[in-house]
Amino acid sequence: MGKIVYKPIGIIHSDYKQKEGVPIQGALSKNSRGKVEVFPEYQPGLKDIEGFSHIILLYHFHLSEAYSLLTKTFLDDEEHGIFACRAPRRPNPIGISVVKLKKIVGNTLYITEADIIDGTPLLDIKPYVSKFDVRTNTKDGWLTERLKDNEKHRSDNRFS
């Protein structure tokens, strides 16, 4: 298979200027705000997005350097496989976040529940659709016990 190249469609802006201190998941930081600046040539693609309460952002972890197939996450001191966690140091540094869409002004989306570093390149936007995206009878693997009282967790320098 040949090389795969993506072109950013916008930039994500937030109050988080460095890796340390970012919420580990947006759902754990309901008041965390941000803006998604979609480049003008892609603005027509925003048609009808205002009807969705939440959107899924796919982005490039632009501050991620090397990767490791085993990693210690913010929720555990034991190593886990990179594909069993959401750590940023991945073979393909692609991030995903579900954020709440508050309003749209021109080509700018105002969001909450943001867990993304300022200046992050945006690769794609998809609507969050509860009928498609919510699953029941799920298992959380090694995270099951660690998901209790995790609102206090923030990123640190372990991926620097």
ZICORWO-V322431 format. One record per residue. N is the residue number from 1. RES is the residue in one letter. OMEGA is omega as a letter, one per 40 degrees, with the letter a starting at -180 (999 if undefined). D_CENTER is the distance of its C-alpha to the mean C-alpha in Angstrom with 1 decimal. Layout:
BEGIN
n->(N/N)
res->(RES/RES)
omega->(OMEGA/OMEGA)
d_center->(D_CENTER/D_CENTER)
END
This chain:
BEGIN
n->(1/2/3/4/5/6/7/8/9/10/11/12/13/14/15/16/17/18/19/20/21/22/23/24/25/26/27/28/29/30/31/32/33/34/35/36/37/38/39/40/41/42/43/44/45/46/47/48/49/50/51/52/53/54/55/56/57/58/59/60/61/62/63/64/65/66/67/68/69/70/71/72/73/74/75/76/77/78/79/80/81/82/83/84/85/86/87/88/89/90/91/92/93/94/95/96/97/98/99/100/101/102/103/104/105/106/107/108/109/110/111/112/113/114/115/116/117/118/119/120/121/122/123/124/125/126/127/128/129/130/131/132/133/134/135/136/137/138/139/140/141/142/143/144/145/146/147/148/149/150/151/152/153/154/155/156/157/158/159/160)
res->(M/G/K/I/V/Y/K/P/I/G/I/I/H/S/D/Y/K/Q/K/E/G/V/P/I/Q/G/A/L/S/K/N/S/R/G/K/V/E/V/F/P/E/Y/Q/P/G/L/K/D/I/E/G/F/S/H/I/I/L/L/Y/H/F/H/L/S/E/A/Y/S/L/L/T/K/T/F/L/D/D/E/E/H/G/I/F/A/C/R/A/P/R/R/P/N/P/I/G/I/S/V/V/K/L/K/K/I/V/G/N/T/L/Y/I/T/E/A/D/I/I/D/G/T/P/L/L/D/I/K/P/Y/V/S/K/F/D/V/R/T/N/T/K/D/G/W/L/T/E/R/L/K/D/N/E/K/H/R/S/D/N/R/F/S)
omega->(a/a/i/a/i/i/i/i/a/a/i/i/i/i/a/a/i/a/a/i/i/i/a/i/a/i/i/a/a/a/a/a/i/i/i/i/i/a/a/a/i/a/i/i/i/a/i/a/a/i/a/i/a/i/i/i/i/a/a/i/a/i/i/a/i/i/i/a/i/a/i/a/i/a/a/i/i/i/i/i/a/a/i/i/a/a/a/a/a/i/i/a/a/i/i/i/i/a/i/i/a/i/i/i/a/a/a/i/i/a/i/a/a/i/a/a/i/i/a/i/i/i/a/i/i/i/i/a/a/a/a/a/i/i/i/a/a/i/a/i/a/a/a/a/a/a/i/i/a/i/a/a/i/i/i/a/a/i/i/999)
d_center->(27.0/26.6/23.9/20.9/19.8/17.1/17.6/14.9/15.4/14.3/12.8/10.2/12.3/12.0/14.4/12.9/15.1/14.8/13.0/15.1/14.6/10.9/10.2/9.2/7.5/7.6/10.4/12.3/12.4/13.8/15.3/12.5/12.9/11.8/13.1/12.1/15.2/16.0/18.9/22.2/23.1/20.2/20.9/23.1/20.2/19.0/22.3/22.0/18.3/19.7/20.9/17.5/16.4/12.7/10.7/8.0/6.3/6.7/7.0/9.3/9.1/12.3/13.5/13.5/17.2/18.8/17.5/19.1/19.6/20.2/18.2/18.4/15.4/15.1/16.7/19.5/22.1/22.9/21.6/19.6/19.0/15.7/15.3/15.9/12.9/9.2/10.5/9.7/13.3/13.6/16.4/14.1/11.2/8.7/4.9/3.7/2.9/6.6/8.2/11.9/13.8/16.8/18.7/19.2/21.6/22.6/19.7/17.4/15.0/15.0/12.2/11.9/9.8/7.5/6.0/5.9/9.3/11.9/12.9/9.9/11.2/10.0/11.2/11.3/11.1/12.4/14.0/13.3/16.8/17.9/20.8/18.7/15.5/17.2/19.2/22.0/23.8/20.8/20.9/18.3/20.2/20.5/18.0/20.6/22.4/19.6/17.8/20.7/20.4/17.0/16.2/17.9/15.6/13.9/13.0/16.3/17.7/17.8/15.6/17.6)
END
